[in-house]
């Protein structure tokens, strides 16, 4: 399925009708396709578009974590398993360090960053 980010949600192209796009919010969940509105909403289920977006988001987040970890974890390990937080942010950038903290790969405590094992 063709998936595109659209503001706070996503657009998913229909598999059977090229050029027809559905609006999807995987968090609520919500899709404006007929299958969701008339079947899944009553059952509190999800349609194939919501499932596809959730898989897309999970895959994208995993790729982001792997990309952020590239070099950072090796550097921390090489430095004895603990580094100064400011030094790490200056070397690799705040976004990479924050994404690894949010993913539970590293932890910051009292200005030092360690790898969680």
N, C-alpha and C positions, 0 to 999 in steps of 0.2 A: 504494500500500500504506500502511496505517496503521502507523506506527512510534512506539514509546514507549521512553524510557530506562527501564532497570530495573536499578538498582544499578550494577554494573560492565559490564553488557551491555544488550541491547535486547530488546523484545518486538515481534514483527511479526505482524499479523493476516493470516490466510489470505485469499487472494483468492477462493477458491471456497467456503470455509466460514466465513461471518461468525460472529464470536464465538470462533473457534478461533485461539489465539495460539501462536507458536513463539518459543522462547528462542534468541537469536543472540548470539554473541561474534565480531565481525568480525576481531579480532586473531589468534585462534587458528588458523584460522577454525573455527567450530562452529555448527550449527543442529540443533534436535531434530526437524526435519521428516523424513518418510520418504525423500524424494528425496535429501537429504544423507546420511542414515545408511546407506542401502542402495545408492546409486549414486555420488554425488560423493566420498564419503569414500574409496572404493576407488581412484578415479581421481585423488585429490588435487585435486579441483575444488571449486567453490563452487555453492551453490544460488541461486535467485533471491532468497531472503530475505537471504542474506549480501551479495549484490550490492546489494540495495536499502538495507541498513543502511550499507554502505560509501559509497554515493552520498549518503545522508542526512548522514553524519558529515562528508564532504568539503564538502558544501553549507553545513552549519552552521558549520564552521570558517572557510570563506571569508566568510560573513556576519559572523562575529565579528571577523575581521581588518579587513574594510571598516568595520565600526562603530567599532572601536578607532582606526583611522586617521583617522576623521572629525575634523578639527580639529587633530590632533597633527602630521601631516605638513605641513599648511599653516602651522602656527605655527613649526615648525623652519625651513621654507623662508623665511618672512617675517623670521626672526631671523638670516638670513645663512647658513643651512645647518648651524649647529652651536649647541646650547644646553646649559646646565648640566643634568646628569641629575636632580639634586635639585629644581631648579626645574620641570622637566617633570613629574616624579612628583607634586609638590605641585599643579600646575595641572590635570593630566589624570587622575591616579590611577595607582597602581602596576600594576594589572591591565591597563590599556590599553597602558602602556609595555612591560610584559613580553610581552604578546601580539604586539606589533609587532617586538620583538627576536627572539622565537621564530620568527616568520614570515619573518625576514630582511629586513624593510622598513627597520629602523634598526639602528644598532650603537652600543654604549656602549664608550668607551675613555677611560681616565683621567678619569672623571667628566664627560665630554662625550658628547653624543649627536648622531649625524649620520645623514642619510638615505643608505641604500645605493642607488646608481644603477646 
